[in-house]
């Protein structure tokens, strides 16, 4: 079984329009995910950054994409309460 990890995925959505509903269908392939800014997602996944790039690239056209592994145990910022609750839920499950 593959190890659970968290990936941050962001897009520069200025080059051409993107159907966010179609992107959400792709994000549903994750164990869980949160869409916390218009161009930013965190996914809980067993898949690699490369696999996520391959999944999403057909849906984003010429827009830029950045994907990186993140560690939820080290965090700080100003986000809506529901996003912090999502992060806390996953951190408290023993997965950081």
N, CA, C and O atoms as CSV, one atom per row, in Angstrom:
chain,resi,resn,atom,element,x,y,z
A,1,UNK,N,N,0.845,-1.187,0.000
A,1,UNK,CA,C,0.000,0.000,0.000
A,1,UNK,C,C,0.888,1.246,0.000
A,1,UNK,O,O,1.891,1.299,0.711
A,2,UNK,N,N,0.520,2.226,-0.784
A,2,UNK,CA,C,1.292,3.460,-0.870
A,2,UNK,C,C,1.076,4.321,0.359
A,2,UNK,O,O,0.024,4.272,0.996
A,3,UNK,N,N,2.075,5.099,0.677
A,3,UNK,CA,C,2.034,5.981,1.833
A,3,UNK,C,C,1.187,7.219,1.541
A,3,UNK,O,O,1.250,7.791,0.453
A,4,UNK,N,N,0.400,7.617,2.528
A,4,UNK,CA,C,-0.396,8.838,2.429
A,4,UNK,C,C,0.536,10.039,2.529
A,4,UNK,O,O,1.445,10.065,3.358
A,5,UNK,N,N,0.304,11.021,1.683
A,5,UNK,CA,C,1.046,12.271,1.753
A,5,UNK,C,C,0.108,13.416,1.409
A,5,UNK,O,O,-1.004,13.205,0.926
A,6,UNK,N,N,0.575,14.630,1.665
A,6,UNK,CA,C,-0.176,15.825,1.309
A,6,UNK,C,C,0.588,16.583,0.235
A,6,UNK,O,O,1.801,16.774,0.329
A,7,UNK,N,N,-0.145,17.010,-0.785
A,7,UNK,CA,C,0.439,17.799,-1.859
A,7,UNK,C,C,-0.288,19.133,-1.955
A,7,UNK,O,O,-1.509,19.205,-1.816
A,8,UNK,N,N,0.475,20.174,-2.194
A,8,UNK,CA,C,-0.103,21.478,-2.489
A,8,UNK,C,C,-0.100,21.615,-4.007
A,8,UNK,O,O,0.923,21.384,-4.652
A,9,UNK,N,N,-1.234,21.989,-4.573
A,9,UNK,CA,C,-1.369,22.144,-6.018
A,9,UNK,C,C,-1.921,23.536,-6.288
A,9,UNK,O,O,-2.976,23.913,-5.778
A,10,UNK,N,N,-1.189,24.291,-7.098
A,10,UNK,CA,C,-1.668,25.630,-7.445
A,10,UNK,C,C,-1.521,25.856,-8.943
A,10,UNK,O,O,-0.682,25.252,-9.611
A,11,UNK,N,N,-2.358,26.740,-9.438
A,11,UNK,CA,C,-2.405,27.062,-10.858
A,11,UNK,C,C,-2.306,28.562,-11.040
A,11,UNK,O,O,-2.737,29.330,-10.180
A,12,UNK,N,N,-1.742,28.975,-12.152
A,12,UNK,CA,C,-1.852,30.345,-12.625
A,12,UNK,C,C,-2.961,30.290,-13.672
A,12,UNK,O,O,-2.735,29.860,-14.803
A,13,UNK,N,N,-4.135,30.719,-13.295
A,13,UNK,CA,C,-5.312,30.554,-14.148
A,13,UNK,C,C,-5.541,31.758,-15.063
A,13,UNK,O,O,-6.675,32.028,-15.458
A,14,UNK,N,N,-4.483,32.475,-15.396
A,14,UNK,CA,C,-4.620,33.682,-16.212
A,14,UNK,C,C,-4.507,33.415,-17.705
A,14,UNK,O,O,-5.032,34.191,-18.503
A,15,UNK,N,N,-3.840,32.345,-18.103
A,15,UNK,CA,C,-3.586,32.109,-19.527
A,15,UNK,C,C,-4.853,31.791,-20.310
A,15,UNK,O,O,-5.073,32.323,-21.398
A,16,UNK,N,N,-5.680,30.919,-19.745
A,16,UNK,CA,C,-6.932,30.572,-20.419
A,16,UNK,C,C,-7.925,30.041,-19.390
A,16,UNK,O,O,-7.520,29.541,-18.340
A,17,UNK,N,N,-9.226,30.144,-19.683
A,17,UNK,CA,C,-10.243,29.694,-18.727
A,17,UNK,C,C,-10.125,28.202,-18.427
A,17,UNK,O,O,-9.721,27.410,-19.279
A,18,UNK,N,N,-10.486,27.840,-17.205
A,18,UNK,CA,C,-10.453,26.453,-16.757
A,18,UNK,C,C,-11.822,26.117,-16.189
A,18,UNK,O,O,-12.429,26.927,-15.489
A,19,UNK,N,N,-12.299,24.929,-16.490
A,19,UNK,CA,C,-13.560,24.439,-15.928
A,19,UNK,C,C,-13.258,23.835,-14.553
A,19,UNK,O,O,-12.818,22.690,-14.449
A,20,UNK,N,N,-13.499,24.615,-13.514
A,20,UNK,CA,C,-13.171,24.184,-12.153
A,20,UNK,C,C,-13.968,22.945,-11.764
A,20,UNK,O,O,-13.477,22.120,-10.994
A,21,UNK,N,N,-15.177,22.798,-12.274
A,21,UNK,CA,C,-15.968,21.600,-11.963
A,21,UNK,C,C,-15.280,20.344,-12.493
A,21,UNK,O,O,-15.292,19.309,-11.826
A,22,UNK,N,N,-14.688,20.417,-13.668
A,22,UNK,CA,C,-13.938,19.265,-14.195
A,22,UNK,C,C,-12.692,19.003,-13.362
A,22,UNK,O,O,-12.321,17.850,-13.139
A,23,UNK,N,N,-12.041,20.077,-12.897
A,23,UNK,CA,C,-10.885,19.890,-12.017
A,23,UNK,C,C,-11.312,19.189,-10.732
A,23,UNK,O,O,-10.623,18.290,-10.252
A,24,UNK,N,N,-12.443,19.600,-10.180
A,24,UNK,CA,C,-12.927,18.982,-8.943
A,24,UNK,C,C,-13.161,17.488,-9.138
A,24,UNK,O,O,-12.916,16.704,-8.221
A,25,UNK,N,N,-13.626,17.083,-10.300
A,25,UNK,CA,C,-13.807,15.648,-10.587
A,25,UNK,C,C,-12.468,14.920,-10.511
A,25,UNK,O,O,-12.403,13.789,-10.028
A,26,UNK,N,N,-11.403,15.559,-10.983
A,26,UNK,CA,C,-10.070,14.960,-10.907
A,26,UNK,C,C,-9.600,14.922,-9.455
A,26,UNK,O,O,-9.017,13.933,-9.011
A,27,UNK,N,N,-9.860,16.018,-8.709
A,27,UNK,CA,C,-9.458,16.046,-7.302
A,27,UNK,C,C,-10.191,14.987,-6.485
A,27,UNK,O,O,-9.688,14.543,-5.453
A,28,UNK,N,N,-11.360,14.585,-6.932
A,28,UNK,CA,C,-12.089,13.521,-6.228
A,28,UNK,C,C,-11.366,12.180,-6.278
A,28,UNK,O,O,-11.767,11.242,-5.589
A,29,UNK,N,N,-10.315,12.071,-7.075
A,29,UNK,CA,C,-9.495,10.858,-7.082
A,29,UNK,C,C,-8.594,10.783,-5.845
A,29,UNK,O,O,-8.030,9.729,-5.551
A,30,UNK,N,N,-8.460,11.889,-5.130
A,30,UNK,CA,C,-7.656,11.932,-3.903
A,30,UNK,C,C,-8.416,11.275,-2.759
A,30,UNK,O,O,-9.630,11.085,-2.838
A,31,UNK,N,N,-7.705,10.932,-1.707
A,31,UNK,CA,C,-8.336,10.431,-0.481
A,31,UNK,C,C,-9.233,11.528,0.089
A,31,UNK,O,O,-10.350,11.260,0.533
A,32,UNK,N,N,-8.736,12.759,0.073
A,32,UNK,CA,C,-9.486,13.933,0.497
A,32,UNK,C,C,-8.793,15.157,-0.087
A,32,UNK,O,O,-7.635,15.075,-0.497
A,33,UNK,N,N,-9.480,16.273,-0.129
A,33,UNK,CA,C,-8.886,17.504,-0.653
A,33,UNK,C,C,-9.625,18.708,-0.114
A,33,UNK,O,O,-10.769,18.614,0.331
A,34,UNK,N,N,-8.945,19.845,-0.165
A,34,UNK,CA,C,-9.560,21.114,0.203
A,34,UNK,C,C,-9.139,22.149,-0.841
A,34,UNK,O,O,-7.973,22.219,-1.232
A,35,UNK,N,N,-10.102,22.941,-1.279
A,35,UNK,CA,C,-9.884,24.020,-2.251
A,35,UNK,C,C,-10.047,25.306,-1.456
A,35,UNK,O,O,-11.169,25.751,-1.211
A,36,UNK,N,N,-8.929,25.906,-1.053
A,36,UNK,CA,C,-8.995,27.004,-0.091
A,36,UNK,C,C,-8.775,28.394,-0.679
A,36,UNK,O,O,-9.014,29.391,0.002
A,37,UNK,N,N,-8.331,28.481,-1.911
A,37,UNK,CA,C,-8.224,29.753,-2.633
A,37,UNK,C,C,-8.576,29.461,-4.085
A,37,UNK,O,O,-8.550,28.299,-4.489
A,38,UNK,N,N,-8.906,30.475,-4.885
A,38,UNK,CA,C,-9.342,30.194,-6.257
A,38,UNK,C,C,-8.388,29.321,-7.062
A,38,UNK,O,O,-8.823,28.598,-7.958
A,39,UNK,N,N,-7.118,29.377,-6.762
A,39,UNK,CA,C,-6.145,28.601,-7.543
A,39,UNK,C,C,-5.308,27.643,-6.694
A,39,UNK,O,O,-4.255,27.191,-7.143
A,40,UNK,N,N,-5.756,27.327,-5.476
A,40,UNK,CA,C,-4.952,26.497,-4.561
A,40,UNK,C,C,-5.760,25.362,-3.939
A,40,UNK,O,O,-6.876,25.556,-3.458
A,41,UNK,N,N,-5.164,24.179,-3.964
A,41,UNK,CA,C,-5.737,22.987,-3.361
A,41,UNK,C,C,-4.678,22.302,-2.504
A,41,UNK,O,O,-3.480,22.423,-2.758
A,42,UNK,N,N,-5.139,21.585,-1.487
A,42,UNK,CA,C,-4.307,20.621,-0.767
A,42,UNK,C,C,-4.994,19.281,-0.948
A,42,UNK,O,O,-6.198,19.157,-0.724
A,43,UNK,N,N,-4.224,18.274,-1.357
A,43,UNK,CA,C,-4.798,16.941,-1.523
A,43,UNK,C,C,-4.113,15.964,-0.579
A,43,UNK,O,O,-2.897,15.999,-0.392
A,44,UNK,N,N,-4.915,15.099,0.006
A,44,UNK,CA,C,-4.422,13.956,0.773
A,44,UNK,C,C,-4.452,12.798,-0.213
A,44,UNK,O,O,-5.508,12.466,-0.750
A,45,UNK,N,N,-3.303,12.182,-0.452
A,45,UNK,CA,C,-3.206,11.245,-1.561
A,45,UNK,C,C,-2.151,10.171,-1.330
A,45,UNK,O,O,-1.260,10.316,-0.493
A,46,UNK,N,N,-2.272,9.108,-2.081
A,46,UNK,CA,C,-1.216,8.097,-2.143
A,46,UNK,C,C,-0.443,8.211,-3.453
A,46,UNK,O,O,0.476,7.432,-3.706
A,47,UNK,N,N,-0.814,9.176,-4.278
A,47,UNK,CA,C,-0.185,9.350,-5.586
A,47,UNK,C,C,0.928,10.398,-5.536
A,47,UNK,O,O,0.942,11.269,-4.666
A,48,UNK,N,N,1.843,10.298,-6.473
A,48,UNK,CA,C,2.981,11.217,-6.556
A,48,UNK,C,C,2.576,12.548,-7.180
A,48,UNK,O,O,1.501,12.680,-7.765
A,49,UNK,N,N,3.464,13.529,-7.040
A,49,UNK,CA,C,3.257,14.819,-7.686
A,49,UNK,C,C,3.182,14.640,-9.200
A,49,UNK,O,O,2.373,15.293,-9.859
A,50,UNK,N,N,4.011,13.769,-9.753
A,50,UNK,CA,C,3.992,13.518,-11.200
A,50,UNK,C,C,2.646,12.955,-11.642
A,50,UNK,O,O,2.114,13.351,-12.679
A,51,UNK,N,N,2.094,12.028,-10.852
A,51,UNK,CA,C,0.792,11.439,-11.184
A,51,UNK,C,C,-0.291,12.524,-11.190
A,51,UNK,O,O,-1.159,12.530,-12.063
A,52,UNK,N,N,-0.240,13.447,-10.212
A,52,UNK,CA,C,-1.214,14.525,-10.164
A,52,UNK,C,C,-1.044,15.484,-11.334
A,52,UNK,O,O,-2.025,15.977,-11.891
A,53,UNK,N,N,0.184,15.741,-11.696
A,53,UNK,CA,C,0.426,16.577,-12.873
A,53,UNK,C,C,-0.206,15.934,-14.104
A,53,UNK,O,O,-0.901,16.600,-14.872
A,54,UNK,N,N,0.036,14.647,-14.286
A,54,UNK,CA,C,-0.522,13.931,-15.438
A,54,UNK,C,C,-2.053,13.942,-15.428
A,54,UNK,O,O,-2.678,14.029,-16.485
A,55,UNK,N,N,-2.654,13.854,-14.251
A,55,UNK,CA,C,-4.115,13.871,-14.132
A,55,UNK,C,C,-4.710,15.231,-14.483
A,55,UNK,O,O,-5.769,15.314,-15.105
A,56,UNK,N,N,-4.024,16.286,-14.082
A,56,UNK,CA,C,-4.591,17.628,-14.194
A,56,UNK,C,C,-4.222,18.370,-15.467
A,56,UNK,O,O,-5.000,19.198,-15.939
A,57,UNK,N,N,-3.069,18.097,-16.025
A,57,UNK,CA,C,-2.573,18.840,-17.172
A,57,UNK,C,C,-3.583,18.921,-18.326
A,57,UNK,O,O,-3.724,19.992,-18.916
A,58,UNK,N,N,-4.290,17.837,-18.674
A,58,UNK,CA,C,-5.253,17.937,-19.781
A,58,UNK,C,C,-6.394,18.932,-19.525
A,58,UNK,O,O,-7.073,19.343,-20.466
A,59,UNK,N,N,-6.608,19.319,-18.267
A,59,UNK,CA,C,-7.734,20.186,-17.917
A,59,UNK,C,C,-7.337,21.638,-17.708
A,59,UNK,O,O,-8.200,22.481,-17.464
A,60,UNK,N,N,-6.039,21.951,-17.800
A,60,UNK,CA,C,-5.617,23.321,-17.495
A,60,UNK,C,C,-5.036,24.070,-18.688
A,60,UNK,O,O,-4.649,25.232,-18.560
A,61,UNK,N,N,-4.971,23.424,-19.835
A,61,UNK,CA,C,-4.479,24.107,-21.031
A,61,UNK,C,C,-3.069,24.633,-20.859
A,61,UNK,O,O,-2.179,23.904,-20.421
A,62,UNK,N,N,-2.861,25.895,-21.201
A,62,UNK,CA,C,-1.533,26.510,-21.105
A,62,UNK,C,C,-1.266,27.177,-19.760
A,62,UNK,O,O,-0.228,27.813,-19.580
A,63,UNK,N,N,-2.191,27.038,-18.816
A,63,UNK,CA,C,-1.978,27.615,-17.490
A,63,UNK,C,C,-0.819,26.905,-16.793
A,63,UNK,O,O,-0.588,25.712,-16.994
A,64,UNK,N,N,-0.107,27.654,-15.982
A,64,UNK,CA,C,0.999,27.085,-15.215
A,64,UNK,C,C,0.456,26.293,-14.037
A,64,UNK,O,O,-0.625,26.586,-13.525
A,65,UNK,N,N,1.215,25.288,-13.612
A,65,UNK,CA,C,0.835,24.456,-12.486
A,65,UNK,C,C,2.069,24.206,-11.621
A,65,UNK,O,O,3.173,24.029,-12.136
A,66,UNK,N,N,1.870,24.194,-10.304
A,66,UNK,CA,C,2.948,23.888,-9.363
A,66,UNK,C,C,2.406,22.887,-8.357
A,66,UNK,O,O,1.335,23.089,-7.785
A,67,UNK,N,N,3.155,21.797,-8.140
A,67,UNK,CA,C,2.750,20.750,-7.204
A,67,UNK,C,C,3.951,20.434,-6.315
A,67,UNK,O,O,5.059,20.218,-6.808
A,68,UNK,N,N,3.722,20.408,-5.006
A,68,UNK,CA,C,4.807,20.038,-4.098
A,68,UNK,C,C,4.243,19.347,-2.866
A,68,UNK,O,O,3.103,19.583,-2.467
A,69,UNK,N,N,5.061,18.495,-2.278
A,69,UNK,CA,C,4.705,17.810,-1.035
A,69,UNK,C,C,4.752,18.815,0.103
A,69,UNK,O,O,5.634,19.673,0.144
A,70,UNK,N,N,3.791,18.711,1.039
A,70,UNK,CA,C,3.786,19.612,2.193
A,70,UNK,C,C,3.671,18.818,3.486
A,70,UNK,O,O,3.196,17.682,3.501
A,71,UNK,N,N,4.112,19.435,4.555
A,71,UNK,CA,C,4.072,18.861,5.897
A,71,UNK,C,C,3.102,19.704,6.719
A,71,UNK,O,O,3.398,20.855,7.040
A,72,UNK,N,N,1.954,19.140,7.057
A,72,UNK,CA,C,0.925,19.902,7.772
A,72,UNK,C,C,1.264,20.156,9.237
A,72,UNK,O,O,0.570,20.926,9.901
A,73,UNK,N,N,2.318,19.522,9.754
A,73,UNK,CA,C,2.663,19.737,11.159
A,73,UNK,C,C,3.326,21.093,11.380
A,73,UNK,O,O,3.323,21.595,12.504
A,74,UNK,N,N,3.885,21.689,10.355
A,74,UNK,CA,C,4.531,23.003,10.433
A,74,UNK,C,C,3.726,23.955,9.573
A,74,UNK,O,O,3.806,23.904,8.346
A,75,UNK,N,N,2.949,24.826,10.206
A,75,UNK,CA,C,2.049,25.678,9.436
A,75,UNK,C,C,1.752,26.965,10.188
A,75,UNK,O,O,1.827,27.014,11.416
A,76,UNK,N,N,1.420,27.991,9.446
A,76,UNK,CA,C,1.004,29.275,10.004
A,76,UNK,C,C,0.394,30.075,8.866
A,76,UNK,O,O,0.798,29.919,7.714
A,77,UNK,N,N,-0.548,30.906,9.167
A,77,UNK,CA,C,-1.139,31.728,8.130
A,77,UNK,C,C,-2.490,32.274,8.537
A,77,UNK,O,O,-2.914,32.150,9.686
A,78,UNK,N,N,-3.148,32.874,7.579
A,78,UNK,CA,C,-4.447,33.488,7.793
A,78,UNK,C,C,-5.393,32.915,6.751
A,78,UNK,O,O,-5.412,33.352,5.601
A,79,UNK,N,N,-6.172,31.936,7.170
A,79,UNK,CA,C,-7.117,31.252,6.299
A,79,UNK,C,C,-8.474,31.200,6.990
A,79,UNK,O,O,-8.552,31.407,8.201
A,80,UNK,N,N,-9.537,30.931,6.252
A,80,UNK,CA,C,-10.846,30.765,6.883
A,80,UNK,C,C,-10.822,29.613,7.901
A,80,UNK,O,O,-10.058,28.658,7.759
A,81,UNK,N,N,-11.655,29.722,8.905
A,81,UNK,CA,C,-11.696,28.729,9.985
A,81,UNK,C,C,-11.915,27.311,9.444
A,81,UNK,O,O,-11.311,26.364,9.947
A,82,UNK,N,N,-12.766,27.153,8.433
A,82,UNK,CA,C,-13.068,25.817,7.913
A,82,UNK,C,C,-11.833,25.158,7.309
A,82,UNK,O,O,-11.713,23.933,7.335
A,83,UNK,N,N,-10.908,25.960,6.762
A,83,UNK,CA,C,-9.669,25.383,6.218
A,83,UNK,C,C,-8.789,24.894,7.356
A,83,UNK,O,O,-8.225,23.803,7.272
A,84,UNK,N,N,-8.659,25.689,8.431
A,84,UNK,CA,C,-7.877,25.255,9.595
A,84,UNK,C,C,-8.481,24.001,10.203
A,84,UNK,O,O,-7.749,23.123,10.660
A,85,UNK,N,N,-9.805,23.903,10.214
A,85,UNK,CA,C,-10.452,22.695,10.753
A,85,UNK,C,C,-10.126,21.479,9.889
A,85,UNK,O,O,-9.903,20.390,10.419
A,86,UNK,N,N,-10.095,21.647,8.567
A,86,UNK,CA,C,-9.720,20.548,7.669
A,86,UNK,C,C,-8.290,20.109,7.959
A,86,UNK,O,O,-8.016,18.914,8.069
A,87,UNK,N,N,-7.384,21.067,8.082
A,87,UNK,CA,C,-5.978,20.749,8.374
A,87,UNK,C,C,-5.862,20.057,9.729
A,87,UNK,O,O,-5.164,19.050,9.851
A,88,UNK,N,N,-6.535,20.585,10.739
A,88,UNK,CA,C,-6.468,20.000,12.087
A,88,UNK,C,C,-7.020,18.578,12.084
A,88,UNK,O,O,-6.463,17.697,12.738
A,89,UNK,N,N,-8.102,18.349,11.359
A,89,UNK,CA,C,-8.695,17.008,11.278
A,89,UNK,C,C,-7.661,16.013,10.772
A,89,UNK,O,O,-7.561,14.901,11.290
A,90,UNK,N,N,-6.906,16.400,9.779
A,90,UNK,CA,C,-5.920,15.481,9.200
A,90,UNK,C,C,-4.674,15.375,10.063
A,90,UNK,O,O,-4.103,14.290,10.176
A,91,UNK,N,N,-4.243,16.448,10.665
A,91,UNK,CA,C,-3.086,16.398,11.554
A,91,UNK,C,C,-3.398,15.516,12.756
A,91,UNK,O,O,-2.559,14.726,13.187
A,92,UNK,N,N,-4.601,15.653,13.292
A,92,UNK,CA,C,-4.978,14.892,14.481
A,92,UNK,C,C,-5.183,13.398,14.184
A,92,UNK,O,O,-5.255,12.589,15.110
A,93,UNK,N,N,-5.278,13.032,12.907
A,93,UNK,CA,C,-5.378,11.622,12.543
A,93,UNK,C,C,-4.009,10.929,12.561
A,93,UNK,O,O,-3.887,9.771,12.160
A,94,UNK,N,N,-2.990,11.644,13.028
A,94,UNK,CA,C,-1.661,11.066,13.122
A,94,UNK,C,C,-0.861,11.137,11.852
A,94,UNK,O,O,0.243,10.594,11.791
A,95,UNK,N,N,-1.380,11.787,10.837
A,95,UNK,CA,C,-0.658,11.926,9.580
A,95,UNK,C,C,-0.254,13.386,9.451
A,95,UNK,O,O,-1.113,14.269,9.445
A,96,UNK,N,N,1.029,13.646,9.348
A,96,UNK,CA,C,1.483,15.032,9.226
A,96,UNK,C,C,2.166,15.251,7.909
A,96,UNK,O,O,2.618,16.360,7.624
